[in-house]
C-alpha cells in the first residue's frame, strides 16, 4: 500500500478537470481561477432494496485510508461506488437485467436518455391516473417481453419502472417476470441527465460482471478493498428469484475470512441479528440504527444494521 506520487497526483488532477468540464459541472475558466463551483456527488440510477445511500456518512469515514482496486460483489444501486468514483473497480450482481442496464449506461448513455425522455413525456402528459396506470402496465409488459427474448435493450424501461413502481421494488415471480404494481404517481422524474452521464463515465473504469459473489472476488489482491452489501439475513428473500440461503451466508463468511488471510481490506453490511454476529465473531462489528426505505409496512421502516470490517 502506498500514497500517490507527484506525477500520479498531476494525472489525477487532469482527469478530475476533464470530468468536471465534460460533465458541465465547471468551466475551464472557473477551474483555472480557482473559483468555487458546484460538484454534486453522483447518485445511484435506481432505487434498490438495502441501498446504502443513507449510511454513506457512516461508511465513508470507515473506509481504509488507501487501497488499490475496489470490488463490490452485491452491487445493487451502488451508492458507495457512486460516492467514491473509484478509478479501478470490479462490480457484480446476480440480477442479469440490472447488470445489462449498467453496461448500456456505460456504453451508450445518450440512447438511454433519449428513450427515457420519450417514456417520461408520455407518462407525465396523460391526464388521469387510470391512463397513467395503463401506460405503466403496458411498459411493464414490454419490459417482460424484452427480457423473455434476452434483449439487451432494457435499461430505459428498467429505470422508469423502478421510479414509477410501488416503493422502488424490484420483484419477479416464479417465471422471472417483473410484477411490481404502479405507485400511482401524478408525475415521474425518473432521471437526471447530468447524473446519468457522470455515472456512465465512472463505469468506464470498471469491469462489470454478472455472477456469484465468490467469482467476483477471485482476482482481488493484497491491498485491494472489497465491500459486501450482502443480502439481509432472513429478510428481503423475495426480492431475489433464488433467495440467499443459510449456506450462502456461511459461504460468504468463509470468503470474508479467506480474503482477510490474503491481506485484502473487507467491509460487510447486514441486518443486526445474533446469527450474523455469531458468523463474524472475531471481526470488528459496529451496530447502527437505520430507516428501511423499501418496506410495505410502515412499522418495519426502522431497524438496526451492522458494519463489519477486518481492519
Residue, then its C-alpha position, 0 to 999 in steps of 0.5 A: x500500500x502506498x500514497x500517490x506520487x507527484x506525477x500520479x497526483x498531476x494525472x489525477x488532477x487532469x482527469x478530475x478537470x476533464x470530468x468536471x468540464x465534460x460533465x458541465x459541472x465547471x468551466x475551464x475558466x472557473x477551474x483555472x481561477x480557482x473559483x468555487x463551483x458546484x460538484x454534486x456527488x453522483x447518485x445511484x440510477x435506481x432505487x434498490x432494496x438495502x441501498x446504502x445511500x443513507x449510511x454513506x456518512x457512516x461508511x465513508x469515514x470507515x473506509x481504509x485510508x488507501x487501497x488499490x482496486x475496489x470490488x463490490x460483489x452485491x452491487x445493487x444501486x451502488x451508492x458507495x461506488x457512486x460516492x467514491x468514483x473509484x478509478x479501478x473497480x470490479x462490480x457484480x450482481x446476480x440480477x442479469x437485467x440490472x447488470x445489462x442496464x449498467x453496461x448500456x449506461x456505460x456504453x451508450x448513455x445518450x440512447x438511454x436518455x433519449x428513450x427515457x425522455x420519450x417514456x417520461x413525456x408520455x407518462x407525465x402528459x396523460x391526464x388521469x391516473x387510470x391512463x397513467x396506470x395503463x401506460x405503466x402496465x403496458x411498459x411493464x409488459x414490454x419490459x417482460x417481453x424484452x427480457x423473455x427474448x434476452x434483449x439487451x435493450x432494457x435499461x430505459x424501461x428498467x429505470x422508469x419502472x423502478x421510479x414509477x413502481x410501488x416503493x422502488x421494488x424490484x420483484x419477479x415471480x416464479x417465471x422471472x417476470x417483473x410484477x411490481x404494481x404502479x405507485x400511482x404517481x401524478x408525475x415521474x422524474x425518473x432521471x437526471x441527465x447530468x447524473x446519468x452521464x457522470x455515472x456512465x463515465x465512472x463505469x468506464x473504469x470498471x469491469x462489470x460482471x454478472x455472477x456469484x459473489x465468490x467469482x467476483x472476488x477471485x482476482x482481488x489482491x493484497x491491498x485491494x478493498x472489497x465491500x459486501x452489501x450482502x443480502x439481509x439475513x432472513x429478510x428481503x428473500x423475495x426480492x431475489x428469484x433464488x433467495x440467499x440461503x443459510x449456506x450462502x451466508x456461511x459461504x460468504x463468511x468463509x470468503x470474508x475470512x479467506x480474503x482477510x488471510x490474503x491481506x485484502x481490506x473487507x467491509x460487510x453490511x447486514x441486518x443486526x441479528x445474533x446469527x450474523x454476529x455469531x458468523x463474524x465473531x472475531x471481526x470488528x462489528x459496529x451496530x447502527x440504527x437505520x430507516x428501511x426505505x423499501x418496506x410495505x409496512x410502515x412499522x418495519x421502516x426502522x431497524x438496526x444494521x451492522x458494519x463489519x470490517x477486518x481492519 
